[in-house]
Amino acid sequence: MTVMETTGTRTGRCAGQPRQNRRPDGEDRYTISEVVAFTGLTAHTLRWYERIGLMPHIDRSHTGQRRYTNRDLDWLDLVGKLRLTGMPVADMVRYAELVREGDHTYGERFELLKTTREDVLARIDELRGTLAVLDQKISFYADAGRAPVSERSR
């Protein structure tokens, strides 16, 4: 059972956009190596996510091999987005716990995501300032490369 299944949450509410070229629901039993190919994550990372509570309740085959579903892939898409925001792993785990706890945690989830959004916006502003410096330097060097040698030393 996945995080999404334990809460009855539909894919579109808490996870990222569904991926294309996947098996239909009900026939969506992926091995860890298939999930590695889909996500670009390593098998070690997937096992670690499960161990820390970020990806709990992964179904197993009769031989004990992990079997992921489309919902698990959707959850991993969301986790990937949260990682890109710079959200600490502890906050991602807390978010997963809140999802599992149910709808009564919407307020806490809202605050966690709102704080992360504010952090992302601050980083964007910082990067815009950095980009402006780079653009200025690029412009300087582009102009310097076009100026005659006699004018460059002035």
Buried (B, 14 or more C-beta within 10 A) or exposed (E): EBBBBBBEBEBEEBBBEEEEEBEEEEEBBBBBEBBBEBBEBEEEBBBBBBEBBBBBBBBEEEEEEBBBBBBBBBBBBBBEEBEEBEBEBEBBBBBBBBBBEEEEBEEBBEEBBEEBEEEBEEEEEEEEEEEEEEEEEEEEEEEEEEEEEEEEEE
